Amino acid sequence: MPEIKATVETEVEVSFEAFCEKCGAGICNNVSTRNSYRRGQPQIVITPCQLCLDNSYEEGQNSRDDEITELSDQIGELSEQLENYHGNT
């Protein structure tokens, strides 16, 4: 029996919900779809949830503040050592 090869394309619409893995917030409004620029393949693009963005910003600020405090303490210690050095010479 003769055979023929055929390629069939089917378009399917898929509905899904999206949630932030870190905090559990619903992020359906932060999801978009597109086709990739080079290959034309479907892509899902997800923007991080605002709560996690805010928390990350706050964590960065706290880390920066801690580092500034640590550096200020080191400067104070070095200033004392320098004063002691000049006082002993």
Beta strands, then each sheet from edge to edge (+ up, - down):
strand 1: 31-35
strand 2: 42-46
sheet 1: 1+ 2-
end
